[in-house]
Amino acid sequence: MEAPATLSSEARPAKIEIEGVSKWFTPKRNIVQALDNVSLSVADGEFVCLLGPSGCGKSTLLDIIAGLTKPDQGRVLADGKAIEGPGRERLVMFQESALFPWLDAFGNVMFGLKLRPDLTGKERRRIANEYLELVGLGKFKHAHVHELSGGMKQRVALARALAPDPHVLLMDEPFAALDAMTRDQLYDDIQRIWMESRKTIVFVTHNVREAVCLGDRIVLMTPSPGRISQIFDIPLPRPRDINSPELAAYSSKIAAALKGTANGAAFE
Ligand SMILES: Nc1ncnc2c1ncn2[C@@H]1O[C@H](COP(=O)(O)OP(=O)(O)OP(=O)(O)O)[C@@H](O)[C@H]1O
Protein backbone atom coordinates (compact mmCIF):
# COMPACT_ATOMS: atom_id res chain seq x y z
CA MET A 1 0.00 0.00 0.00
CA GLU A 2 2.77 2.40 0.89
CA ALA A 3 4.55 3.86 -2.12
CA PRO A 4 7.29 6.36 -2.75
CA ALA A 5 6.09 9.75 -4.03
CA THR A 6 7.58 9.24 -7.46
CA LEU A 7 5.97 5.91 -8.34
CA SER A 8 2.25 6.46 -8.48
CA SER A 9 2.32 9.68 -10.48
CA GLU A 10 5.04 8.80 -12.99
CA ALA A 11 2.65 7.82 -15.78
CA ARG A 12 1.00 11.24 -15.90
CA PRO A 13 2.60 14.67 -16.37
CA ALA A 14 3.12 16.68 -13.19
CA LYS A 15 0.61 19.49 -12.75
CA ILE A 16 2.14 20.80 -9.55
CA GLU A 17 5.76 20.34 -8.54
CA ILE A 18 6.77 21.32 -5.03
CA GLU A 19 10.54 21.47 -4.80
CA GLY A 20 12.34 21.74 -1.46
CA VAL A 21 9.87 24.19 0.07
CA SER A 22 10.59 25.63 3.52
CA LYS A 23 8.61 28.32 5.30
CA TRP A 24 9.14 30.17 8.58
CA PHE A 25 6.78 32.46 10.47
CA THR A 26 7.89 34.91 13.15
CA PRO A 27 4.91 35.59 15.41
CA LYS A 28 5.71 37.73 18.49
CA ARG A 29 9.44 37.42 17.99
CA ASN A 30 9.24 33.59 18.05
CA ILE A 31 10.34 31.65 15.02
CA VAL A 32 8.05 28.85 13.81
CA GLN A 33 9.16 26.62 10.98
CA ALA A 34 5.91 25.69 9.28
CA LEU A 35 7.49 23.66 6.46
CA ASP A 36 10.87 22.00 6.16
CA ASN A 37 12.18 20.99 2.74
CA VAL A 38 8.86 19.66 1.41
CA SER A 39 8.92 18.13 -2.07
CA LEU A 40 5.94 16.58 -3.83
CA SER A 41 4.78 16.07 -7.38
CA VAL A 42 1.04 16.09 -8.08
CA ALA A 43 0.00 14.56 -11.40
CA ASP A 44 -2.48 16.10 -13.80
CA GLY A 45 -5.95 14.96 -12.80
CA GLU A 46 -4.81 13.46 -9.53
CA PHE A 47 -6.70 13.76 -6.23
CA VAL A 48 -4.15 14.19 -3.45
CA CYS A 49 -5.01 14.54 0.23
CA LEU A 50 -2.66 16.26 2.67
CA LEU A 51 -3.27 14.60 6.03
CA GLY A 52 -1.73 15.44 9.38
CA PRO A 53 -2.26 16.87 12.85
CA SER A 54 -2.92 20.50 13.58
CA GLY A 55 0.10 22.67 12.90
CA CYS A 56 1.93 20.33 10.49
CA GLY A 57 1.81 22.93 7.72
CA LYS A 58 -1.04 21.61 5.53
CA SER A 59 -2.73 24.99 5.09
CA THR A 60 0.58 26.75 4.63
CA LEU A 61 1.48 24.34 1.83
CA LEU A 62 -1.94 24.82 0.22
CA ASP A 63 -1.57 28.63 0.45
CA ILE A 64 1.83 28.38 -1.22
CA ILE A 65 0.37 26.29 -4.07
CA ALA A 66 -2.44 28.86 -4.36
CA GLY A 67 0.14 31.64 -4.62
CA LEU A 68 -1.26 33.35 -1.50
CA THR A 69 1.98 32.80 0.47
CA LYS A 70 5.55 32.68 -0.78
CA PRO A 71 8.01 30.00 0.33
CA ASP A 72 11.22 31.17 2.02
CA GLN A 73 13.15 28.39 0.33
CA GLY A 74 12.36 26.20 -2.66
CA ARG A 75 9.72 26.76 -5.29
CA VAL A 76 6.43 25.48 -6.62
CA LEU A 77 5.75 25.00 -10.32
CA ALA A 78 2.35 24.77 -11.97
CA ASP A 79 2.49 23.38 -15.50
CA GLY A 80 6.26 23.84 -15.37
CA LYS A 81 6.11 27.57 -14.49
CA ALA A 82 7.03 29.06 -11.11
CA ILE A 83 3.95 30.24 -9.21
CA GLU A 84 4.23 34.00 -8.70
CA GLY A 85 0.80 34.69 -7.16
CA PRO A 86 -2.83 33.63 -7.18
CA GLY A 87 -4.45 32.88 -10.51
CA ARG A 88 -7.77 31.64 -11.81
CA GLU A 89 -6.18 28.35 -12.83
CA ARG A 90 -5.69 27.48 -9.11
CA LEU A 91 -8.70 28.28 -6.92
CA VAL A 92 -9.14 27.64 -3.21
CA MET A 93 -12.20 26.49 -1.31
CA PHE A 94 -12.03 27.01 2.47
CA GLN A 95 -13.73 25.44 5.50
CA GLU A 96 -16.06 28.43 5.80
CA SER A 97 -17.78 29.06 2.53
CA ALA A 98 -17.06 32.84 2.56
CA LEU A 99 -20.11 33.50 0.40
CA PHE A 100 -21.39 37.05 -0.04
CA PRO A 101 -24.51 37.25 2.14
CA TRP A 102 -26.09 40.01 0.06
CA LEU A 103 -26.09 37.83 -3.06
CA ASP A 104 -28.17 34.75 -3.81
CA ALA A 105 -26.64 31.39 -4.79
CA PHE A 106 -26.63 32.35 -8.46
CA GLY A 107 -25.07 35.75 -7.71
CA ASN A 108 -22.28 34.11 -5.73
CA VAL A 109 -21.41 31.76 -8.59
CA MET A 110 -21.61 34.66 -11.05
CA PHE A 111 -19.18 36.55 -8.83
CA GLY A 112 -16.65 33.71 -9.20
CA LEU A 113 -17.09 34.03 -12.95
CA LYS A 114 -15.72 37.59 -12.85
CA LEU A 115 -12.44 35.71 -13.20
CA ARG A 116 -13.54 34.96 -16.78
CA PRO A 117 -13.75 38.35 -18.51
CA ASP A 118 -13.26 36.47 -21.78
CA LEU A 119 -16.85 35.20 -21.54
CA THR A 120 -20.00 37.09 -22.44
CA GLY A 121 -22.65 37.74 -19.79
CA LYS A 122 -24.89 35.16 -21.45
CA GLU A 123 -22.15 32.51 -21.32
CA ARG A 124 -21.46 33.27 -17.66
CA ARG A 125 -25.15 32.91 -16.79
CA ARG A 126 -25.29 29.59 -18.63
CA ILE A 127 -22.18 28.32 -16.81
CA ALA A 128 -23.45 29.52 -13.39
CA ASN A 129 -26.70 27.62 -13.96
CA GLU A 130 -24.81 24.54 -15.13
CA TYR A 131 -22.60 24.43 -12.02
CA LEU A 132 -25.50 25.04 -9.64
CA GLU A 133 -27.21 22.05 -11.28
CA LEU A 134 -24.00 20.02 -10.97
CA VAL A 135 -23.88 20.55 -7.19
CA GLY A 136 -27.61 19.80 -6.89
CA LEU A 137 -28.78 23.35 -6.23
CA GLY A 138 -30.58 24.15 -9.46
CA LYS A 139 -33.83 24.75 -7.56
CA PHE A 140 -32.13 27.02 -5.03
CA LYS A 141 -30.42 29.43 -7.39
CA HIS A 142 -32.37 32.38 -6.02
CA ALA A 143 -32.03 31.40 -2.36
CA HIS A 144 -30.07 33.86 -0.26
CA VAL A 145 -27.13 32.70 1.80
CA HIS A 146 -29.02 32.91 5.12
CA GLU A 147 -31.67 30.56 3.68
CA LEU A 148 -29.11 27.83 2.91
CA SER A 149 -27.92 25.03 5.23
CA GLY A 150 -24.19 24.61 5.94
CA GLY A 151 -23.96 21.83 3.35
CA MET A 152 -25.79 23.92 0.75
CA LYS A 153 -23.44 26.85 1.37
CA GLN A 154 -20.46 24.60 0.74
CA ARG A 155 -22.11 23.36 -2.45
CA VAL A 156 -22.48 26.96 -3.62
CA ALA A 157 -18.83 27.57 -2.70
CA LEU A 158 -17.88 24.47 -4.70
CA ALA A 159 -19.90 25.67 -7.72
CA ARG A 160 -18.29 29.11 -7.37
CA ALA A 161 -14.80 27.56 -7.33
CA LEU A 162 -15.49 25.18 -10.24
CA ALA A 163 -17.37 27.56 -12.55
CA PRO A 164 -14.29 29.54 -13.73
CA ASP A 165 -12.85 26.16 -14.80
CA PRO A 166 -9.61 26.17 -12.76
CA HIS A 167 -7.03 23.52 -13.63
CA VAL A 168 -6.36 22.89 -9.96
CA LEU A 169 -8.83 22.98 -7.09
CA LEU A 170 -7.32 23.52 -3.64
CA MET A 171 -9.62 22.52 -0.79
CA ASP A 172 -8.81 23.37 2.84
CA GLU A 173 -10.96 21.17 5.12
CA PRO A 174 -14.05 22.17 3.14
CA PHE A 175 -16.40 19.76 4.93
CA ALA A 176 -14.98 19.95 8.47
CA ALA A 177 -17.75 22.14 9.86
CA LEU A 178 -20.59 19.95 8.51
CA ASP A 179 -22.56 17.16 10.19
CA ALA A 180 -21.67 13.56 9.30
CA MET A 181 -24.71 12.90 7.07
CA THR A 182 -24.15 16.03 5.02
CA ARG A 183 -20.47 15.20 4.72
CA ASP A 184 -21.22 11.66 3.48
CA GLN A 185 -23.43 13.11 0.73
CA LEU A 186 -20.73 15.60 -0.24
CA TYR A 187 -18.14 12.79 -0.45
CA ASP A 188 -20.36 11.17 -3.09
CA ASP A 189 -20.82 14.48 -4.90
CA ILE A 190 -17.19 15.53 -4.94
CA GLN A 191 -16.16 12.09 -6.22
CA ARG A 192 -18.78 12.24 -8.97
CA ILE A 193 -17.71 15.76 -9.96
CA TRP A 194 -14.02 14.81 -9.89
CA MET A 195 -14.64 11.69 -12.00
CA GLU A 196 -16.51 13.82 -14.56
CA SER A 197 -14.11 16.78 -14.61
CA ARG A 198 -10.76 15.14 -13.74
CA LYS A 199 -9.56 18.33 -12.12
CA THR A 200 -6.32 18.14 -10.19
CA ILE A 201 -7.39 18.40 -6.53
CA VAL A 202 -5.25 18.99 -3.46
CA PHE A 203 -7.42 18.47 -0.39
CA VAL A 204 -6.37 19.26 3.18
CA THR A 205 -7.85 17.21 6.00
CA HIS A 206 -7.10 15.80 9.44
CA ASN A 207 -9.76 13.09 8.98
CA VAL A 208 -8.23 9.73 7.96
CA ARG A 209 -11.43 8.21 6.55
CA GLU A 210 -12.16 11.32 4.54
CA ALA A 211 -8.67 11.16 3.04
CA VAL A 212 -9.02 7.46 2.18
CA CYS A 213 -12.48 8.05 0.69
CA LEU A 214 -11.25 10.82 -1.60
CA GLY A 215 -7.55 10.53 -2.31
CA ASP A 216 -5.62 8.71 -5.04
CA ARG A 217 -2.73 9.36 -2.69
CA ILE A 218 -2.50 10.44 0.91
CA VAL A 219 0.45 12.57 1.90
CA LEU A 220 1.06 12.17 5.61
CA MET A 221 2.62 15.20 7.27
CA THR A 222 4.21 15.64 10.69
CA PRO A 223 4.61 18.87 12.67
CA SER A 224 7.46 20.87 14.22
CA PRO A 225 8.66 21.46 11.59
CA GLY A 226 6.11 20.45 8.93
CA ARG A 227 7.44 17.58 6.85
CA ILE A 228 6.14 14.79 4.64
CA SER A 229 6.60 11.56 6.57
CA GLN A 230 4.92 8.97 4.29
CA ILE A 231 2.86 8.73 1.12
CA PHE A 232 0.13 6.11 0.68
CA ASP A 233 -1.45 5.02 -2.59
CA ILE A 234 -5.17 4.27 -2.28
CA PRO A 235 -6.05 1.98 -5.20
CA LEU A 236 -9.69 1.40 -4.14
CA PRO A 237 -12.25 1.59 -6.97
CA ARG A 238 -14.52 4.65 -7.20
CA PRO A 239 -16.97 5.84 -6.22
CA ARG A 240 -15.93 4.91 -2.70
CA ASP A 241 -18.30 4.45 0.19
CA ILE A 242 -16.86 6.00 3.34
CA ASN A 243 -18.53 3.28 5.42
CA SER A 244 -17.17 0.31 3.45
CA PRO A 245 -14.99 -2.33 5.18
CA GLU A 246 -12.28 -1.98 2.50
CA LEU A 247 -12.01 1.71 3.26
CA ALA A 248 -11.95 0.99 6.99
CA ALA A 249 -9.02 -1.39 6.48
CA TYR A 250 -6.95 1.31 4.75
CA SER A 251 -8.01 3.86 7.35
CA SER A 252 -6.83 1.75 10.25
CA LYS A 253 -3.41 1.20 8.63
CA ILE A 254 -2.97 4.92 8.06
CA ALA A 255 -4.29 5.79 11.52
CA ALA A 256 -1.69 3.39 12.94
CA ALA A 257 1.02 5.20 10.95
CA LEU A 258 -0.25 8.48 12.38
CA LYS A 259 -0.01 7.19 15.92
CA GLY A 260 3.72 7.01 15.32
CA THR A 261 3.72 10.78 14.68
CA ALA A 262 3.47 13.59 17.19
CA ASN A 263 -0.17 14.22 18.15
CA GLY A 264 -1.18 11.11 16.24
CA ALA A 265 -3.64 10.12 18.94
CA ALA A 266 -5.70 13.19 18.12
CA PHE A 267 -6.85 11.73 14.80
CA GLU A 268 -10.33 10.57 13.91
N1 LIG B 1 0.36 33.61 9.52
C1 LIG B 1 1.01 32.91 10.44
N2 LIG B 1 1.72 33.54 11.41
C2 LIG B 1 2.39 32.85 12.33
N3 LIG B 1 2.44 31.50 12.39
C3 LIG B 1 1.74 30.82 11.46
C4 LIG B 1 1.00 31.49 10.45
N4 LIG B 1 0.41 30.55 9.67
C5 LIG B 1 0.76 29.36 10.17
N5 LIG B 1 1.57 29.52 11.24
C6 LIG B 1 2.19 28.45 12.03
O1 LIG B 1 2.76 27.54 11.11
C7 LIG B 1 2.52 26.19 11.54
C8 LIG B 1 1.73 25.46 10.46
O2 LIG B 1 0.43 26.02 10.39
P1 LIG B 1 -0.69 25.51 9.36
O3 LIG B 1 -1.90 26.31 9.59
O4 LIG B 1 -0.12 25.47 8.01
O5 LIG B 1 -0.91 24.01 9.86
P2 LIG B 1 -2.13 23.03 9.57
O6 LIG B 1 -1.53 21.68 9.46
O7 LIG B 1 -2.91 23.53 8.41
O8 LIG B 1 -2.96 23.15 10.90
P3 LIG B 1 -4.58 23.04 11.14
O9 LIG B 1 -4.93 21.60 10.81
O10 LIG B 1 -4.75 23.37 12.57
O11 LIG B 1 -5.22 24.03 10.21
C9 LIG B 1 1.81 26.28 12.87
O12 LIG B 1 2.74 26.20 13.90
C10 LIG B 1 1.18 27.67 12.83
O13 LIG B 1 1.03 28.20 14.12
The ligand as an SDF file (V2000), in Angstrom:
LIG
                    3D

 31 33  0  0  0  0  0  0  0  0999 V2000
    0.3600   33.6090    9.5210 N   0  0  0  0  0  0  0  0  0  0  0  0
    1.0120   32.9100   10.4410 C   0  0  0  0  0  0  0  0  0  0  0  0
    1.7200   33.5440   11.4080 N   0  0  0  0  0  0  0  0  0  0  0  0
    2.3940   32.8470   12.3260 C   0  0  0  0  0  0  0  0  0  0  0  0
    2.4430   31.4970   12.3870 N   0  0  0  0  0  0  0  0  0  0  0  0
    1.7360   30.8250   11.4610 C   0  0  0  0  0  0  0  0  0  0  0  0
    1.0020   31.4930   10.4540 C   0  0  0  0  0  0  0  0  0  0  0  0
    0.4110   30.5500    9.6660 N   0  0  0  0  0  0  0  0  0  0  0  0
    0.7630   29.3580   10.1710 C   0  0  0  0  0  0  0  0  0  0  0  0
    1.5700   29.5170   11.2410 N   0  0  0  0  0  0  0  0  0  0  0  0
    2.1870   28.4480   12.0330 C   0  0  0  0  0  0  0  0  0  0  0  0
    2.7640   27.5370   11.1110 O   0  0  0  0  0  0  0  0  0  0  0  0
    2.5210   26.1920   11.5360 C   0  0  0  0  0  0  0  0  0  0  0  0
    1.7310   25.4590   10.4560 C   0  0  0  0  0  0  0  0  0  0  0  0
    0.4250   26.0180   10.3910 O   0  0  0  0  0  0  0  0  0  0  0  0
   -0.6850   25.5110    9.3610 P   0  0  0  0  0  0  0  0  0  0  0  0
   -1.9050   26.3130    9.5890 O   0  0  0  0  0  0  0  0  0  0  0  0
   -0.1150   25.4700    8.0120 O   0  0  0  0  0  0  0  0  0  0  0  0
   -0.9110   24.0150    9.8630 O   0  0  0  0  0  0  0  0  0  0  0  0
   -2.1270   23.0320    9.5720 P   0  0  0  0  0  0  0  0  0  0  0  0
   -1.5290   21.6790    9.4560 O   0  0  0  0  0  0  0  0  0  0  0  0
   -2.9140   23.5280    8.4120 O   0  0  0  0  0  0  0  0  0  0  0  0
   -2.9650   23.1530   10.9030 O   0  0  0  0  0  0  0  0  0  0  0  0
   -4.5780   23.0380   11.1370 P   0  0  0  0  0  0  0  0  0  0  0  0
   -4.9310   21.6010   10.8070 O   0  0  0  0  0  0  0  0  0  0  0  0
   -4.7480   23.3660   12.5740 O   0  0  0  0  0  0  0  0  0  0  0  0
   -5.2220   24.0270   10.2100 O   0  0  0  0  0  0  0  0  0  0  0  0
    1.8070   26.2850   12.8660 C   0  0  0  0  0  0  0  0  0  0  0  0
    2.7420   26.2040   13.8970 O   0  0  0  0  0  0  0  0  0  0  0  0
    1.1790   27.6710   12.8300 C   0  0  0  0  0  0  0  0  0  0  0  0
    1.0260   28.2010   14.1250 O   0  0  0  0  0  0  0  0  0  0  0  0
  1  2  1  0
  2  3  1  0
  2  7  2  0
  3  4  2  0
  4  5  1  0
  5  6  2  0
  6  7  1  0
  6 10  1  0
  7  8  1  0
  8  9  2  0
  9 10  1  0
 10 11  1  0
 11 12  1  0
 11 30  1  0
 12 13  1  0
 13 14  1  0
 13 28  1  0
 14 15  1  0
 15 16  1  0
 16 17  2  0
 16 18  1  0
 16 19  1  0
 19 20  1  0
 20 21  2  0
 20 22  1  0
 20 23  1  0
 23 24  1  0
 24 25  2  0
 24 26  1  0
 24 27  1  0
 28 29  1  0
 28 30  1  0
 30 31  1  0
M  END
$$$$
